[in-house]
Amino acid sequence: MVTITDIAVRCNVSRATVSKALNGHSDISAETAANIRQAAREMGYLPNATARTLKLGRSHNIGVLFVDKTSSGLGHEYFSQILESVKQEAEKSGYDITFISRDIGGLSMDYYEHAKYRNCDGVIVASVDFTDPAVIKLVNSDIPTVTLDYVFDSHSAVLSDNVGGMAELVRYVYGKGHRRIAFIHGEFTSVTQKRLGSFHRTCSELGLTIPDEYIQPATFHDPKSSGLATRRLLELKERPTCILYPDDFSFIGGMNELEKQGVSIPEDISVAGYDGILLSQVLRPRLTTYRQDAEAMGREAARALVEIIERPKEWIPRQTMIPGRLLEGDTVRTIE
């Protein structure tokens, strides 16, 4: 293995000079630094991560906590976009990514213990039950954390504008002439609470009275539960003219149920999704949906965590709101 000493001998400089060149110090000439880095590349030098950790007091390893109830893992298109963005932004700052779980190799650990075991400098909490005591233990520990779509007191968070997004979607449907609007929502989380509250408030502002039976529970990213909720809506004496789904992937279950019952989109019933994943734009008819900016959320989460890690004395907890945008598809017809 090539060492700093080997590079120093080849370049006829001190070990300290080699270290400064490889770490970007400015108190050596640009020419000397360039020559040393070139020699290191030619000799196949790789920095020792353990030594770097001891020297800097950081592992340059960021943990990611992602728990998906439907077990879709990285097949979850919305969260996979967020995680890819986290990875890209973290790598720009010299950090690797490690997924955090409860158990590893037969060892039973909670999230905090796993993060410590992997020597994580910080953790991004992307999707999880935020009321889980193990999550609360991690967030309240000495390990810096940034949460997505959930706010803990005195902690930084990156939030999608669920209130504004739902309001824009409802107003769009209303503008198309719809007055009987149903909403199939995901399991009760802070995201669901914000969307549901925004749905009711916007409908109220528009003078709409929404029957209780038009609000149907389902599970995020679960077509089966959305399909069953759609069936319940179709069994009503007065069907809605438009159904809003918890997310684009869940809409597939609704689409299948509507097709099974001979209901045409949008001629018989209009529909709209949420998330704006690629799938929504390749379906036919093209799904009207609200696109969350997953890339921006991942990028801002990584930046916020690196800031906490590298400048802890300057860090001030903040919540960053990420806006999205309406994607007008072909699934909401105009009612004259």
Phi, psi and omega per residue, in radians:
M1 nan 2.272 -3.139
V2 -1.247 2.341 -3.131
T3 -2.003 2.984 3.064
I4 -1.058 -0.615 3.109
T5 -1.080 -0.735 3.128
D6 -1.065 -0.725 3.131
I7 -1.170 -0.703 3.130
A8 -1.069 -0.723 3.132
V9 -1.131 -0.778 -3.121
R10 -1.112 -0.697 -3.078
C11 -1.582 -0.080 3.130
N12 1.031 0.812 3.083
V13 -2.345 3.046 3.133
S14 -1.392 2.818 3.075
R15 -1.077 -0.634 3.132
A16 -1.085 -0.685 3.129
T17 -1.152 -0.723 3.094
V18 -1.066 -0.785 3.140
S19 -1.053 -0.735 3.139
K20 -1.126 -0.717 -3.126
A21 -1.135 -0.733 -3.090
L22 -1.286 -0.375 -3.126
N23 -1.820 0.176 3.005
G24 1.322 0.387 3.111
H25 -1.192 2.622 -3.040
S26 -1.740 0.012 -3.079
D27 -1.611 0.345 2.940
I28 -2.229 2.769 -3.053
S29 -1.176 2.649 3.139
A30 -1.071 -0.637 -3.124
E31 -1.162 -0.781 3.123
T32 -1.094 -0.769 -3.137
A33 -1.075 -0.747 -3.133
A34 -1.122 -0.714 3.135
N35 -1.120 -0.717 -3.131
I36 -1.173 -0.752 -3.140
R37 -1.158 -0.637 3.085
Q38 -1.118 -0.769 3.117
A39 -1.089 -0.713 3.131
A40 -1.075 -0.734 3.111
R41 -1.113 -0.780 -3.103
E42 -1.147 -0.562 -3.113
M43 -1.506 -0.123 3.120
G44 1.325 0.576 -3.132
Y45 -1.228 2.358 3.032
L46 -2.190 2.268 -3.141
P47 -1.140 2.577 3.114
N48 -1.491 1.965 -3.062
A49 -1.087 -0.669 -3.137
T50 -1.117 -0.783 3.128
A51 -1.119 -0.661 3.125
R52 -1.124 -0.701 3.119
T53 -1.093 -0.778 -3.140
L54 -1.116 -0.663 -3.084
K55 -1.273 -0.791 -3.038
L56 -1.619 -0.278 -3.085
G57 1.329 0.252 3.126
R58 -2.394 2.550 3.126
S59 -1.583 -0.248 -3.015
H60 0.971 0.744 3.108
N61 -2.255 2.140 3.133
I62 -1.875 2.284 3.075
G63 -1.527 2.612 3.060
V64 -2.220 2.162 3.110
L65 -1.818 1.980 -3.076
F66 -2.412 1.909 3.132
V67 -2.115 2.063 -3.093
D68 -1.959 2.086 -3.083
K69 -1.075 -0.507 -3.107
T70 -1.557 0.065 3.064
S71 1.005 0.562 3.115
S72 -1.472 -0.247 3.079
G73 0.982 -2.377 -3.132
L74 -1.296 -0.028 3.001
G75 -1.342 -0.154 3.077
H76 -1.301 1.798 -2.930
E77 -1.076 -0.705 -3.110
Y78 -1.128 -0.881 -3.116
F79 -1.259 -0.518 3.096
S80 -1.130 -0.592 3.066
Q81 -1.146 -0.730 3.087
I82 -1.074 -0.833 -3.076
L83 -1.163 -0.643 3.088
E84 -1.134 -0.671 3.105
S85 -1.172 -0.713 3.057
V86 -1.003 -0.827 -3.116
K87 -1.039 -0.848 -3.108
Q88 -1.088 -0.773 -3.107
E89 -1.215 -0.683 3.123
A90 -1.113 -0.723 -3.130
E91 -1.128 -0.550 3.082
K92 -1.067 -0.540 -3.131
S93 -1.668 0.111 3.070
G94 1.517 0.410 -3.100
Y95 -1.942 2.526 2.997
D96 -1.672 2.921 -3.118
I97 -2.060 2.357 3.057
T98 -2.271 2.304 3.089
F99 -1.422 2.371 -3.104
I100 -1.797 2.380 3.108
S101 -2.467 -3.106 -3.131
R102 -1.454 -0.643 -3.034
D103 -2.176 2.518 3.121
I104 -2.573 2.129 3.085
G105 0.971 0.636 3.139
G106 1.491 -0.145 3.106
L107 -1.560 2.265 3.115
S108 -1.552 2.055 -3.128
M109 -2.357 2.641 2.937
D110 -1.554 3.117 -3.049
Y111 -1.093 -0.696 3.129
Y112 -1.110 -0.798 -3.133
E113 -1.101 -0.680 3.118
H114 -1.156 -0.731 3.115
A115 -1.082 -0.680 3.087
K116 -1.181 -0.728 3.137
Y117 -1.039 -0.680 3.137
R118 -1.549 0.056 3.096
N119 0.986 0.768 -3.119
C120 -1.281 2.358 3.063
D121 -1.290 -0.431 -3.139
G122 -2.969 2.961 -3.105
V123 -2.384 2.352 2.979
I124 -1.708 2.131 -3.121
V125 -1.697 1.803 -2.957
A126 -1.641 -0.698 -3.107
S127 -2.760 2.092 -3.057
V128 -2.995 2.944 2.980
D129 -1.391 1.826 -3.037
F130 -1.254 -0.140 3.062
T131 -1.615 -0.075 3.119
D132 -1.097 2.187 3.130
P133 -0.958 -0.557 3.129
A134 -1.184 -0.604 3.087
V135 -1.224 -0.776 3.136
I136 -1.074 -0.692 3.092
K137 -1.051 -0.771 3.133
L138 -1.108 -0.838 -3.079
V139 -1.105 -0.624 -3.107
N140 -1.577 0.144 -3.113
S141 -1.513 -3.003 3.112
D142 -1.412 -0.020 3.136
I143 -1.575 2.169 3.116
P144 -1.066 2.444 3.105
T145 -2.359 2.664 2.960
V146 -2.287 2.259 -3.110
T147 -1.812 2.674 3.084
L148 -1.896 2.179 3.073
D149 1.045 0.523 3.010
Y150 -2.755 2.424 -3.084
V151 -2.027 2.140 2.939
F152 -1.746 2.556 3.098
D153 -0.983 2.389 3.049
S154 1.089 0.501 3.083
H155 -2.326 2.716 3.110
S156 -1.478 2.564 3.137
A157 -2.565 2.649 3.026
V158 -2.025 2.192 -2.989
L159 -2.150 2.380 2.945
S160 -1.401 2.529 -3.091
D161 -1.373 1.306 -3.109
N162 -1.181 -0.589 3.124
V163 -1.175 -0.891 3.141
G164 -1.154 -0.641 -3.138
G165 -1.126 -0.806 3.136
M166 -1.147 -0.688 3.136
A167 -1.084 -0.730 -3.141
E168 -1.150 -0.681 -3.135
L169 -1.147 -0.779 3.133
V170 -1.108 -0.769 -3.129
R171 -1.137 -0.591 3.089
Y172 -1.125 -0.824 -3.140
V173 -1.108 -0.734 3.100
Y174 -1.059 -0.718 3.135
G175 -1.128 -0.358 3.083
K176 -1.498 0.049 3.070
G177 1.736 0.038 -3.087
H178 -1.443 2.369 3.107
R179 -2.155 -0.352 3.077
R180 -1.816 1.546 -3.032
I181 -1.944 2.165 3.113
A182 -1.817 2.690 -3.129
F183 -2.339 2.007 2.996
I184 -1.635 2.040 -3.055
H185 -1.910 2.857 3.099
G186 -1.375 -3.101 3.118
E187 -1.034 2.770 -2.995
F188 -1.278 1.830 3.063
T189 -2.300 3.119 3.087
S190 -1.109 -0.573 3.093
V191 -1.131 -0.843 3.119
T192 -1.067 -0.736 -3.135
Q193 -1.036 -0.745 -3.136
K194 -1.188 -0.771 -3.125
R195 -1.174 -0.731 -3.114
L196 -1.161 -0.760 3.105
G197 -1.109 -0.709 3.119
S198 -1.165 -0.650 3.096
F199 -1.045 -0.903 -3.110
H200 -1.141 -0.723 -3.113
R201 -1.157 -0.736 -3.141
T202 -1.158 -0.738 3.092
C203 -1.052 -0.718 3.126
S204 -1.104 -0.752 3.124
E205 -1.091 -0.506 -3.141
L206 -1.552 -0.001 3.124
G207 1.421 0.350 -3.124
L208 -1.686 2.427 3.002
T209 -1.872 2.042 -3.067
I210 -1.733 2.082 3.105
P211 -1.062 2.539 -3.130
D212 -0.971 -0.647 -3.094
E213 -1.230 -0.179 3.071
Y214 -1.400 -0.170 3.091
I215 -1.794 1.985 -3.045
Q216 -2.141 2.336 3.119
P217 -1.417 2.607 3.053
A218 -2.680 -2.814 3.123
T219 -2.245 2.388 3.092
F220 -0.992 2.465 3.032
H221 1.039 0.565 -3.110
D222 -2.330 1.636 -3.108
P223 -1.011 -0.584 -3.097
K224 -1.091 -0.824 -3.108
S225 -1.187 -0.617 3.092
S226 -1.223 -0.560 3.072
G227 -1.128 -0.750 3.120
L228 -1.158 -0.683 3.106
A229 -1.132 -0.654 3.087
T230 -1.100 -0.711 3.122
R231 -1.060 -0.727 3.132
R232 -1.096 -0.659 3.118
L233 -1.189 -0.646 -3.136
L234 -1.238 -0.353 3.140
E235 -1.434 -0.147 -3.127
L236 -1.216 2.602 3.128
K237 -1.089 -0.724 3.071
E238 -1.986 1.768 -3.114
R239 -1.219 2.647 3.007
P240 -1.206 2.736 3.057
T241 -1.597 -0.276 3.125
C242 -2.557 2.410 3.114
I243 -2.081 2.244 3.037
L244 -1.717 2.325 -3.089
Y245 -1.845 2.714 -3.071
P246 -1.141 -0.522 3.086
D247 -2.858 2.878 -3.044
D248 -1.095 -0.691 -3.103
F249 -1.178 -0.699 3.106
S250 -1.088 -0.521 -3.128
F251 -1.005 -0.475 -3.130
I252 -0.978 -0.693 3.101
G253 -1.110 -0.710 3.090
G254 -1.138 -0.722 3.134
M255 -1.057 -0.754 -3.141
N256 -1.132 -0.704 3.141
E257 -1.178 -0.727 3.108
L258 -1.089 -0.747 3.132
E259 -1.125 -0.706 -3.125
K260 -1.081 -0.601 -3.114
Q261 -1.652 0.184 3.060
G262 1.267 0.420 -3.136
V263 -1.683 2.176 -3.058
S264 -1.620 2.436 3.061
I265 -1.813 2.215 -0.014
P266 -1.751 0.152 -3.025
E267 -1.055 -0.733 -3.112
D268 -1.639 -0.795 3.095
I269 -2.446 2.353 3.062
S270 -1.551 2.698 -3.130
V271 -2.467 2.743 3.046
A272 -2.593 2.603 -3.127
G273 -1.934 -2.789 3.117
Y274 -2.715 2.451 3.103
D275 2.070 -0.788 -3.135
G276 1.312 0.588 3.112
I277 -1.249 2.885 -3.097
L278 -0.971 -0.688 -3.127
L279 -0.914 -0.701 -3.073
S280 -1.104 -0.451 -3.066
Q281 -1.664 -0.118 3.086
V282 -1.843 -0.234 3.038
L283 -1.136 2.670 3.052
R284 -2.236 2.117 0.048
P285 -1.206 2.684 -3.122
R286 -1.113 2.265 -3.004
L287 -1.307 2.282 2.940
T288 -1.305 2.278 -3.041
T289 -2.732 2.992 3.062
Y290 -1.949 2.061 -3.078
R291 -1.494 2.072 2.989
Q292 -1.433 2.464 -3.102
D293 -1.487 1.413 -3.078
A294 -1.083 -0.686 -3.124
E295 -1.086 -0.777 3.131
A296 -1.141 -0.645 3.141
M297 -1.123 -0.795 3.116
G298 -1.125 -0.746 -3.137
R299 -1.081 -0.814 -3.110
E300 -1.201 -0.602 3.106
A301 -1.120 -0.775 3.130
A302 -1.126 -0.754 3.131
R303 -1.082 -0.756 -3.119
A304 -1.114 -0.710 -3.118
L305 -1.219 -0.729 3.107
V306 -1.074 -0.656 3.105
E307 -1.071 -0.763 3.131
I308 -1.119 -0.738 -3.097
I309 -1.142 -0.806 -2.983
E310 -1.578 -0.383 3.136
R311 -2.333 1.059 -3.036
P312 -1.075 -0.562 -3.116
K313 -1.290 -0.399 -3.122
E314 -1.678 -0.136 -3.008
W315 -1.210 2.316 3.041
I316 -2.167 2.130 -3.132
P317 -0.962 2.383 3.133
R318 -2.593 2.704 3.049
Q319 -1.964 2.151 -3.122
T320 -1.826 2.085 -3.133
M321 -1.640 2.211 -3.124
I322 -1.880 1.999 3.122
P323 -1.320 2.756 3.034
G324 -2.077 -2.766 3.114
R325 -2.711 2.633 3.133
L326 -1.329 2.336 3.022
L327 -1.888 1.881 -3.096
E328 -1.400 1.911 3.126
G329 -1.746 -2.517 -3.068
D330 -2.145 0.378 -3.035
T331 -1.884 0.069 3.071
V332 -2.092 1.887 -3.118
R333 -1.466 2.788 3.094
T334 -1.524 2.235 3.072
I335 -1.788 2.104 -3.107
E336 -1.360 nan nan
